């Protein structure tokens, strides 16, 4: 029997889309994309439903082949959706020059919806380094015609997603400069979302609370008196979290009371 027939019988790792992809990478990528709540809805297994974490999910999935197969299928489905977006394809491969050339070409395949989805993907999956900001996030943002556009496929507007994912303040500044509404209530008022993000970071010990994004929102017209559907203001939320620096920014001055 010839060598060619033998080679045809051997499994080709080049054709296996999961070759070289660790289980940890699968879980991390899916969590970054969906969050635990949505991931548990898509794959209703115990490790995503009860006190989820990457480490506990890995232990469960390594012992539960049928659940691991569901995770692999969802990862492949997501990969197919990412592949049809030329912006995301270039982001995944860190092709900065190709991205810049594609944006400059005016290729009709590079639609505004795809660009918005790619920016959202960047905020979920790229590390918020100065290099990624300059090479990928800002060029994509400059390509957008409407910073307030909210594709149906995305869970929240870009400004909220940037706040939620701790995007660099320089990115949020540019997003606001390009017209993002600092009082957009379609998802959650950005000011309240910012206070909640800072409060959660402070409460978990992940980092000290900051006021840079808060300052940007106030500078661009965010109204501290606006309330969420439950009637809460950003100031009340800051008090609840014990964020003294935020309270000082939001509390009305004695002269205005």
Order of alpha helices (4+ residues) and beta strands (2+ residues): alpha-alpha-alpha-alpha-alpha-alpha-alpha-alpha-alpha-alpha-alpha-alpha-alpha-alpha-alpha
